[in-house]
Amino acid sequence: MGAKVDAGAEIVVPNRPEHNKLTTGEWLGIGTAAASISTMIATVVNLFKK
């Protein structure tokens, strides 16, 4: 990579993009959804056991 840089040129290096971390509310929503799905699966399994 033999890019030529002239005297007085400005080299701009962009910032790294921020990683979008999940908020507490989003984690709570994921946990609630997982608990609901687990409960539904357990209920269906118990219905078919009888």
Gaussian input, Z-matrix of N, CA and C with variables (Angstrom, degrees):
# hf/3-21g

backbone

0 1
 N
 C     1     B1
 C     2     B2     1     A1
 N     3     B3     2     A2     1     D1
 C     4     B4     3     A3     2     D2
 C     5     B5     4     A4     3     D3
 N     6     B6     5     A5     4     D4
 C     7     B7     6     A6     5     D5
 C     8     B8     7     A7     6     D6
 N     9     B9     8     A8     7     D7
 C    10    B10     9     A9     8     D8
 C    11    B11    10    A10     9     D9
 N    12    B12    11    A11    10    D10
 C    13    B13    12    A12    11    D11
 C    14    B14    13    A13    12    D12
 N    15    B15    14    A14    13    D13
 C    16    B16    15    A15    14    D14
 C    17    B17    16    A16    15    D15
 N    18    B18    17    A17    16    D16
 C    19    B19    18    A18    17    D17
 C    20    B20    19    A19    18    D18
 N    21    B21    20    A20    19    D19
 C    22    B22    21    A21    20    D20
 C    23    B23    22    A22    21    D21
 N    24    B24    23    A23    22    D22
 C    25    B25    24    A24    23    D23
 C    26    B26    25    A25    24    D24
 N    27    B27    26    A26    25    D25
 C    28    B28    27    A27    26    D26
 C    29    B29    28    A28    27    D27
 N    30    B30    29    A29    28    D28
 C    31    B31    30    A30    29    D29
 C    32    B32    31    A31    30    D30
 N    33    B33    32    A32    31    D31
 C    34    B34    33    A33    32    D32
 C    35    B35    34    A34    33    D33
 N    36    B36    35    A35    34    D34
 C    37    B37    36    A36    35    D35
 C    38    B38    37    A37    36    D36
 N    39    B39    38    A38    37    D37
 C    40    B40    39    A39    38    D38
 C    41    B41    40    A40    39    D39
 N    42    B42    41    A41    40    D40
 C    43    B43    42    A42    41    D41
 C    44    B44    43    A43    42    D42
 N    45    B45    44    A44    43    D43
 C    46    B46    45    A45    44    D44
 C    47    B47    46    A46    45    D45
 N    48    B48    47    A47    46    D46
 C    49    B49    48    A48    47    D47
 C    50    B50    49    A49    48    D48
 N    51    B51    50    A50    49    D49
 C    52    B52    51    A51    50    D50
 C    53    B53    52    A52    51    D51
 N    54    B54    53    A53    52    D52
 C    55    B55    54    A54    53    D53
 C    56    B56    55    A55    54    D54
 N    57    B57    56    A56    55    D55
 C    58    B58    57    A57    56    D56
 C    59    B59    58    A58    57    D57
 N    60    B60    59    A59    58    D58
 C    61    B61    60    A60    59    D59
 C    62    B62    61    A61    60    D60
 N    63    B63    62    A62    61    D61
 C    64    B64    63    A63    62    D62
 C    65    B65    64    A64    63    D63
 N    66    B66    65    A65    64    D64
 C    67    B67    66    A66    65    D65
 C    68    B68    67    A67    66    D66
 N    69    B69    68    A68    67    D67
 C    70    B70    69    A69    68    D68
 C    71    B71    70    A70    69    D69
 N    72    B72    71    A71    70    D70
 C    73    B73    72    A72    71    D71
 C    74    B74    73    A73    72    D72
 N    75    B75    74    A74    73    D73
 C    76    B76    75    A75    74    D74
 C    77    B77    76    A76    75    D75
 N    78    B78    77    A77    76    D76
 C    79    B79    78    A78    77    D77
 C    80    B80    79    A79    78    D78
 N    81    B81    80    A80    79    D79
 C    82    B82    81    A81    80    D80
 C    83    B83    82    A82    81    D81
 N    84    B84    83    A83    82    D82
 C    85    B85    84    A84    83    D83
 C    86    B86    85    A85    84    D84
 N    87    B87    86    A86    85    D85
 C    88    B88    87    A87    86    D86
 C    89    B89    88    A88    87    D87
 N    90    B90    89    A89    88    D88
 C    91    B91    90    A90    89    D89
 C    92    B92    91    A91    90    D90
 N    93    B93    92    A92    91    D91
 C    94    B94    93    A93    92    D92
 C    95    B95    94    A94    93    D93
 N    96    B96    95    A95    94    D94
 C    97    B97    96    A96    95    D95
 C    98    B98    97    A97    96    D96
 N    99    B99    98    A98    97    D97
 C   100   B100    99    A99    98    D98
 C   101   B101   100   A100    99    D99
 N   102   B102   101   A101   100   D100
 C   103   B103   102   A102   101   D101
 C   104   B104   103   A103   102   D102
 N   105   B105   104   A104   103   D103
 C   106   B106   105   A105   104   D104
 C   107   B107   106   A106   105   D105
 N   108   B108   107   A107   106   D106
 C   109   B109   108   A108   107   D107
 C   110   B110   109   A109   108   D108
 N   111   B111   110   A110   109   D109
 C   112   B112   111   A111   110   D110
 C   113   B113   112   A112   111   D111
 N   114   B114   113   A113   112   D112
 C   115   B115   114   A114   113   D113
 C   116   B116   115   A115   114   D114
 N   117   B117   116   A116   115   D115
 C   118   B118   117   A117   116   D116
 C   119   B119   118   A118   117   D117
 N   120   B120   119   A119   118   D118
 C   121   B121   120   A120   119   D119
 C   122   B122   121   A121   120   D120
 N   123   B123   122   A122   121   D121
 C   124   B124   123   A123   122   D122
 C   125   B125   124   A124   123   D123
 N   126   B126   125   A125   124   D124
 C   127   B127   126   A126   125   D125
 C   128   B128   127   A127   126   D126
 N   129   B129   128   A128   127   D127
 C   130   B130   129   A129   128   D128
 C   131   B131   130   A130   129   D129
 N   132   B132   131   A131   130   D130
 C   133   B133   132   A132   131   D131
 C   134   B134   133   A133   132   D132
 N   135   B135   134   A134   133   D133
 C   136   B136   135   A135   134   D134
 C   137   B137   136   A136   135   D135
 N   138   B138   137   A137   136   D136
 C   139   B139   138   A138   137   D137
 C   140   B140   139   A139   138   D138
 N   141   B141   140   A140   139   D139
 C   142   B142   141   A141   140   D140
 C   143   B143   142   A142   141   D141
 N   144   B144   143   A143   142   D142
 C   145   B145   144   A144   143   D143
 C   146   B146   145   A145   144   D144
 N   147   B147   146   A146   145   D145
 C   148   B148   147   A147   146   D146
 C   149   B149   148   A148   147   D147

   B1=1.4451
   B2=1.5208
   B3=1.2445
   B4=1.4519
   B5=1.5154
   B6=1.3249
   B7=1.4556
   B8=1.5305
   B9=1.3072
   B10=1.4528
   B11=1.5200
   B12=1.3213
   B13=1.4636
   B14=1.5161
   B15=1.3196
   B16=1.4593
   B17=1.5183
   B18=1.2964
   B19=1.4558
   B20=1.5267
   B21=1.3269
   B22=1.4598
   B23=1.5213
   B24=1.3348
   B25=1.4650
   B26=1.5295
   B27=1.3170
   B28=1.4673
   B29=1.5213
   B30=1.3192
   B31=1.4564
   B32=1.5170
   B33=1.3228
   B34=1.4666
   B35=1.5156
   B36=1.3283
   B37=1.4583
   B38=1.5282
   B39=1.3406
   B40=1.4702
   B41=1.5294
   B42=1.3317
   B43=1.4594
   B44=1.5136
   B45=1.3378
   B46=1.4595
   B47=1.5172
   B48=1.3201
   B49=1.4741
   B50=1.5302
   B51=1.3154
   B52=1.4583
   B53=1.5161
   B54=1.3226
   B55=1.4577
   B56=1.5180
   B57=1.2967
   B58=1.4585
   B59=1.5235
   B60=1.3238
   B61=1.4589
   B62=1.5180
   B63=1.3256
   B64=1.4575
   B65=1.5192
   B66=1.3135
   B67=1.4584
   B68=1.5290
   B69=1.3102
   B70=1.4612
   B71=1.5249
   B72=1.3107
   B73=1.4631
   B74=1.5120
   B75=1.3246
   B76=1.4647
   B77=1.5279
   B78=1.3214
   B79=1.4729
   B80=1.5179
   B81=1.3244
   B82=1.4614
   B83=1.5343
   B84=1.3061
   B85=1.4624
   B86=1.5155
   B87=1.3242
   B88=1.4628
   B89=1.5238
   B90=1.3246
   B91=1.4612
   B92=1.5118
   B93=1.3228
   B94=1.4614
   B95=1.5323
   B96=1.3083
   B97=1.4553
   B98=1.5263
   B99=1.3233
   B100=1.4656
   B101=1.5298
   B102=1.3282
   B103=1.4647
   B104=1.5232
   B105=1.3214
   B106=1.4621
   B107=1.5241
   B108=1.3171
   B109=1.4575
   B110=1.5248
   B111=1.3265
   B112=1.4644
   B113=1.5231
   B114=1.3244
   B115=1.4628
   B116=1.5278
   B117=1.3134
   B118=1.4684
   B119=1.5258
   B120=1.3195
   B121=1.4641
   B122=1.5297
   B123=1.3240
   B124=1.4551
   B125=1.5267
   B126=1.3247
   B127=1.4610
   B128=1.5218
   B129=1.3077
   B130=1.4673
   B131=1.5252
   B132=1.3149
   B133=1.4702
   B134=1.5165
   B135=1.3211
   B136=1.4660
   B137=1.5195
   B138=1.3091
   B139=1.4531
   B140=1.5335
   B141=1.3189
   B142=1.4503
   B143=1.5233
   B144=1.3347
   B145=1.4702
   B146=1.5208
   B147=1.3164
   B148=1.4669
   B149=1.4938
   A1=108.93
   A2=115.72
   A3=120.14
   A4=112.62
   A5=117.03
   A6=120.20
   A7=108.96
   A8=116.08
   A9=120.31
   A10=109.16
   A11=115.81
   A12=121.70
   A13=107.66
   A14=115.93
   A15=120.85
   A16=110.45
   A17=116.51
   A18=121.77
   A19=109.66
   A20=116.70
   A21=121.59
   A22=113.70
   A23=116.75
   A24=119.98
   A25=109.59
   A26=114.98
   A27=120.53
   A28=108.54
   A29=115.39
   A30=120.52
   A31=106.99
   A32=115.95
   A33=121.53
   A34=108.77
   A35=115.10
   A36=120.80
   A37=106.91
   A38=117.98
   A39=119.54
   A40=111.02
   A41=114.51
   A42=120.61
   A43=109.65
   A44=115.38
   A45=119.28
   A46=108.42
   A47=116.44
   A48=117.71
   A49=110.06
   A50=115.07
   A51=119.99
   A52=109.42
   A53=115.70
   A54=120.24
   A55=107.76
   A56=115.85
   A57=120.11
   A58=108.62
   A59=115.67
   A60=120.48
   A61=108.80
   A62=115.83
   A63=120.18
   A64=110.03
   A65=115.11
   A66=120.20
   A67=109.39
   A68=115.53
   A69=120.67
   A70=110.74
   A71=116.77
   A72=120.68
   A73=112.39
   A74=116.20
   A75=119.65
   A76=110.96
   A77=117.04
   A78=120.28
   A79=110.32
   A80=116.85
   A81=121.05
   A82=110.00
   A83=117.04
   A84=121.06
   A85=112.16
   A86=117.22
   A87=120.94
   A88=110.23
   A89=116.67
   A90=120.60
   A91=112.39
   A92=116.15
   A93=120.91
   A94=110.65
   A95=116.81
   A96=120.94
   A97=110.76
   A98=117.25
   A99=120.97
   A100=110.75
   A101=116.70
   A102=120.34
   A103=110.90
   A104=117.32
   A105=121.36
   A106=111.27
   A107=116.72
   A108=120.54
   A109=110.23
   A110=117.12
   A111=120.75
   A112=111.12
   A113=116.64
   A114=120.96
   A115=110.74
   A116=117.09
   A117=120.10
   A118=111.36
   A119=116.63
   A120=120.04
   A121=110.26
   A122=117.18
   A123=120.98
   A124=110.99
   A125=117.27
   A126=121.43
   A127=111.04
   A128=117.24
   A129=120.84
   A130=110.69
   A131=116.97
   A132=120.76
   A133=110.02
   A134=117.81
   A135=121.20
   A136=111.86
   A137=119.52
   A138=122.52
   A139=111.19
   A140=117.16
   A141=120.29
   A142=112.95
   A143=117.38
   A144=120.64
   A145=111.54
   A146=116.48
   A147=121.04
   A148=112.46
   D1=88.61
   D2=-177.29
   D3=-97.63
   D4=57.85
   D5=179.52
   D6=-69.80
   D7=135.02
   D8=-179.47
   D9=-92.10
   D10=129.17
   D11=178.94
   D12=-113.30
   D13=121.71
   D14=179.96
   D15=-80.47
   D16=155.96
   D17=177.51
   D18=-61.62
   D19=134.30
   D20=179.41
   D21=85.92
   D22=0.51
   D23=179.53
   D24=-72.71
   D25=149.52
   D26=177.00
   D27=-102.90
   D28=132.76
   D29=176.95
   D30=-106.74
   D31=120.70
   D32=-177.99
   D33=-106.32
   D34=123.36
   D35=177.04
   D36=-111.72
   D37=115.05
   D38=-176.99
   D39=-69.65
   D40=153.68
   D41=176.26
   D42=-67.95
   D43=155.03
   D44=175.04
   D45=-70.42
   D46=141.33
   D47=178.34
   D48=-66.62
   D49=143.16
   D50=178.79
   D51=-72.59
   D52=140.62
   D53=176.14
   D54=-81.66
   D55=129.89
   D56=-179.94
   D57=-79.33
   D58=103.25
   D59=179.04
   D60=-88.26
   D61=149.83
   D62=179.97
   D63=-74.54
   D64=140.44
   D65=177.53
   D66=-80.43
   D67=169.33
   D68=178.89
   D69=-60.45
   D70=-39.72
   D71=178.90
   D72=-63.30
   D73=-38.80
   D74=178.61
   D75=-67.68
   D76=-40.86
   D77=176.31
   D78=-62.51
   D79=-40.37
   D80=178.73
   D81=-62.75
   D82=-42.30
   D83=177.77
   D84=-62.90
   D85=-41.62
   D86=178.02
   D87=-63.86
   D88=-43.30
   D89=179.29
   D90=-63.78
   D91=-41.45
   D92=179.23
   D93=-64.47
   D94=-43.40
   D95=178.93
   D96=-63.57
   D97=-42.49
   D98=179.64
   D99=-64.03
   D100=-40.71
   D101=178.45
   D102=-64.82
   D103=-40.58
   D104=179.18
   D105=-64.14
   D106=-44.29
   D107=179.53
   D108=-64.40
   D109=-42.00
   D110=178.43
   D111=-61.29
   D112=-41.38
   D113=178.97
   D114=-64.33
   D115=-42.55
   D116=178.69
   D117=-63.17
   D118=-42.86
   D119=179.73
   D120=-63.79
   D121=-44.13
   D122=178.93
   D123=-61.36
   D124=-39.17
   D125=179.12
   D126=-65.22
   D127=-44.88
   D128=179.31
   D129=-63.39
   D130=-42.28
   D131=179.01
   D132=-61.91
   D133=-43.78
   D134=179.12
   D135=-65.61
   D136=-34.00
   D137=177.84
   D138=-65.77
   D139=-38.44
   D140=-178.47
   D141=-81.57
   D142=-14.52
   D143=177.10
   D144=-69.92
   D145=-32.81
   D146=-173.23
   D147=-75.21

